[in-house]
C-alpha cells in the first residue's frame, strides 16, 4: 500500500506507470510527489517528460524552467526545453536553449540535430545544413540527420547533394517515406520525372 506522505513512494509508482507509457498517471503521481517535496530535480524532469508526451509542451517547459532554477547547469533540461519550444513554434528560444545544450555537450549529436531542425523550420537552411553536417560527422552511422539534410539541400536547390543524402538513407532504410518523397521531389525539380515517378 502506498505511503500517502512519502514523495518517493509516488515517484516510484510513477516509474511503474512510465514503463506502461501511462503518462497521465505519471504526471499525476509526480504532481503529488512535488507537492510533498518541491526541491527534487528528478521529479520535475520526469513530469516534464510526461507533459511533453501528452503534447502539453507549455506545462513541460514550466517544469524544466523550475528545474533549471534548482540546477542551472543541467544540459538535458536545455535540450528538452529547446525541443519543446520548437514544437511550439518559438524557434528563437528553441535555438537559444539548444545552443546552450551544445555548449555543455559539444560532442552529442542530438543537440545539433534538434537545433538544425529549428533552423530548418525557421527557413535558415544553410544553418540547418551546417548543424546536421556536424551531427553526421559526430555519428556517421546515424541516418536521421542525413535524411533531414537532404530536405534542406533541396530547399536551396542543391539537388545533387540532396539526392546523395537520400540515396544513403535509402541504402540503409529502403522504406523511408521521407527519403523516397524527398528524392522524388529532387528528381522532379531537376526534370527527371521518370525517376520521380519510380520513387512514388
Order of alpha helices (4+ residues) and beta strands (2+ residues): alpha-alpha-alpha-alpha-alpha-alpha-alpha-alpha-alpha-alpha-alpha-alpha
